[in-house]
Every structure is written in C-alpha cells, then in structure tokens.
Amino acid sequence: MFDFLKSIMGGRNDAAKAAIDNGAIIIDVRTPGEYAGGHVKGSINIPLDVIGKQVGKIKKYNKTVVTCCRSGARSGSAASILQGQGVEVVNGGSWQSVNTLIKA
C-alpha cells in the first residue's frame, strides 16, 4: 500500500527514470501559464482539467507516459485517469524532479 501511495504522489522516481530512459513521453498537467514559467524540455502541456478528453491523442503516441506538475498531486490524479483508460503511466511528481531525471 505504501508503494502505491508513493507512486501516486511522485515518490517513485526510479520508475519514472526507467520510463524516460526507455522513451516515455512527459506530460506536464499544469496550466499553460504555469508551464510557460518553466517546464521539462520536450514535455507536452496537457492540463489536468482536459486530460480525460485527450486520452485518444495520448494513446496514439504508443509510449509510456510520465506525468508531472508542480508538486506531484495533479500529476498523480492525471496518472490515475490515464491508467483507468489503459495508458501505461508513471507519476513523475514535480516537473523539477523529472527535469533532474533527464539530466542524470
């Protein structure tokens, strides 16, 4: 149960790192304004409030998804939505944490 909670809240950066190393796409679920203030290079901005409507588009990438946001809460919600729709997804937590994984 604790591992599940850690994965929802972004504490599983080992899984996010592995997904990124294997070509995952990174989806930042913050608002466009937040995204404009800084984001992971190459990430896609799909705000949490519209992610459910974008599942078809996301599935067309045919890749694992790593979600991120400011703190990991919204990315955890997005990961749950996507997982419920059959998308292979890892909650990366904050965009800064994901950014350090790319540089590692």
Backbone hydrogen bonds, N-H to C=O, Kabsch-Sander energy under -0.5 kcal/mol:
donor,donor_aa,acceptor,acceptor_aa,energy
5,L,1,M,-2.3
6,K,2,F,-2.7
7,S,3,D,-2.4
8,I,4,F,-2.1
9,M,5,L,-2.3
10,G,7,S,-0.6
11,G,6,K,-3.6
12,R,6,K,-0.6
13,N,11,G,-0.6
15,A,12,R,-0.8
16,A,12,R,-1.7
17,K,13,N,-2.9
18,A,14,D,-2.1
19,A,15,A,-2.3
20,I,16,A,-2.8
21,D,17,K,-2.8
22,N,18,A,-1.2
23,G,20,I,-2.0
24,A,19,A,-2.2
25,I,64,T,-2.4
27,I,25,I,-0.6
27,I,66,V,-2.7
28,D,26,I,-0.6
28,D,44,I,-2.9
29,V,27,I,-0.6
29,V,68,C,-2.7
35,Y,31,T,-2.6
36,A,32,P,-2.3
37,G,33,G,-0.9
37,G,34,E,-0.7
38,G,35,Y,-1.6
43,S,40,V,-2.3
44,I,26,I,-2.8
46,I,28,D,-1.8
46,I,44,I,-0.8
48,L,29,V,-2.3
50,V,47,P,-2.0
51,I,47,P,-0.8
51,I,48,L,-0.8
52,G,48,L,-0.5
53,K,50,V,-1.0
54,Q,50,V,-0.6
54,Q,51,I,-1.2
55,V,52,G,-0.6
58,I,54,Q,-2.5
59,K,55,V,-2.9
60,K,56,G,-1.3
61,Y,57,K,-0.6
61,Y,58,I,-1.2
62,N,59,K,-1.4
65,V,88,E,-2.5
66,V,25,I,-2.9
67,T,65,V,-0.5
67,T,90,V,-2.3
68,C,27,I,-2.0
69,C,93,G,-1.8
76,G,72,G,-1.3
77,S,73,A,-1.9
78,A,74,R,-2.7
79,A,75,S,-2.3
80,S,76,G,-2.0
81,I,77,S,-2.2
82,L,78,A,-2.8
83,Q,79,A,-2.9
84,G,80,S,-2.1
85,Q,81,I,-0.7
85,Q,82,L,-0.9
86,G,83,Q,-1.8
87,V,82,L,-2.4
89,V,87,V,-0.6
90,V,65,V,-2.5
92,G,67,T,-2.9
92,G,90,V,-0.8
93,G,67,T,-0.5
95,W,69,C,-2.8
98,V,94,S,-2.1
99,N,95,W,-2.5
100,T,96,Q,-1.9
101,L,97,S,-1.4
102,I,98,V,-1.7
103,K,99,N,-1.4
104,A,100,T,-0.9
